[in-house]
Amino acid sequence: MELVYLKNKKIFTDSNLNRIIKECFWDMQISSEKIIKIVNSNDLSQKKFLFRKILLNSTRVLNDLKIFNPDDLKVLIEEFRVPQFNYDYIFRRYNIVEVYFLDKPLLIDELKWVA
């Protein structure tokens, strides 16, 4: 298992990147090198694209979003807008990401702890 370096940090194995490609980019061709290039770039629009693909499709969304550095991830989460299409599904995933990474309030009633 080869480790992939992102900004001099060992983050993801090749198998993790290949899984992201399989789950999140089933509708297009992209290489692991391209994903690494996007993550290490300063191009916010490309990062938003990658963030959206992972948020909507990954089976390990919380782990996979750690591919971004924390500052970028905060911006990506805060600037994301839940679309009307498939709103309930996307809102649930998005709120879980907000809670996990930004310590925002949980808005999903079924997941709230009842005291």
C-alpha positions in Angstrom: 0.0 0.0 0.0 1.7 3.2 -1.2 1.1 6.4 0.7 0.1 9.5 -1.2 1.6 12.8 0.0 -0.5 15.9 0.2 1.5 19.0 1.1 4.2 16.9 2.7 1.7 15.0 4.9 1.0 11.3 4.5 -2.7 11.3 4.2 -4.2 8.8 1.8 -3.2 5.4 0.5 -3.5 4.6 -3.2 -6.4 2.3 -2.3 -8.3 5.1 -0.6 -7.8 7.4 -3.6 -8.9 4.7 -5.9 -12.0 4.1 -3.8 -12.8 7.8 -3.9 -12.4 7.7 -7.7 -14.7 4.7 -8.0 -17.4 6.0 -5.6 -17.3 9.7 -6.4 -16.3 9.9 -10.1 -18.2 7.0 -11.5 -19.6 9.4 -14.1 -16.3 10.7 -15.4 -12.6 9.9 -15.8 -10.2 11.4 -13.3 -6.8 10.2 -12.0 -5.5 10.1 -8.5 -2.8 12.5 -9.7 -5.5 15.0 -10.7 -7.1 14.7 -7.2 -3.8 15.4 -5.5 -3.2 18.3 -7.8 -6.6 19.8 -7.0 -6.1 19.4 -3.2 -2.6 21.0 -3.4 -3.7 23.8 -5.6 -5.0 27.3 -4.8 -8.0 26.9 -7.2 -11.1 27.2 -5.0 -13.5 26.3 -7.8 -11.7 23.0 -8.4 -11.7 22.3 -4.6 -15.4 23.0 -4.5 -15.9 20.6 -7.3 -14.0 17.8 -5.5 -15.7 18.6 -2.1 -19.1 18.3 -3.7 -18.3 15.0 -5.4 -17.0 13.6 -2.1 -19.9 15.0 0.0 -22.6 13.6 -2.3 -21.1 10.2 -3.2 -18.5 8.9 -0.7 -19.3 6.0 1.6 -16.7 7.4 4.0 -17.5 11.1 3.7 -16.0 12.2 7.0 -12.7 10.4 6.4 -12.5 11.4 2.8 -13.0 15.1 3.4 -9.8 15.0 5.5 -8.0 15.1 2.2 -8.4 18.9 2.4 -6.4 20.9 4.8 -8.5 22.2 7.7 -8.5 25.9 6.6 -9.7 24.9 3.1 -12.2 22.5 4.4 -13.8 25.2 6.7 -14.2 27.5 3.7 -15.6 24.7 1.5 -18.2 23.7 4.2 -19.2 27.3 4.9 -19.6 28.2 1.2 -21.5 25.1 0.2 -25.2 25.5 -0.5 -27.5 22.6 -0.4 -29.3 22.3 -3.7 -33.1 21.8 -4.1 -32.5 18.5 -6.0 -32.4 15.6 -3.5 -32.5 18.2 -0.7 -33.2 15.9 2.3 -30.4 13.5 1.5 -27.8 16.1 0.8 -28.9 18.3 3.8 -28.4 15.3 6.1 -24.9 14.6 4.8 -24.0 18.2 4.9 -25.2 18.8 8.4 -23.2 15.8 9.7 -20.1 17.3 8.1 -20.8 20.7 9.7 -21.2 19.0 13.1 -18.1 16.9 12.8 -15.7 19.5 11.4 -17.1 22.8 12.5 -18.9 21.9 15.8 -22.2 23.3 14.4 -25.5 22.3 15.9 -27.1 19.0 14.8 -30.3 19.7 12.9 -31.4 16.2 12.2 -34.0 15.3 14.7 -33.6 11.5 14.4 -29.9 11.8 15.3 -30.3 14.1 18.3 -29.6 12.7 21.7 -32.8 12.6 23.9 -32.1 13.5 27.5 
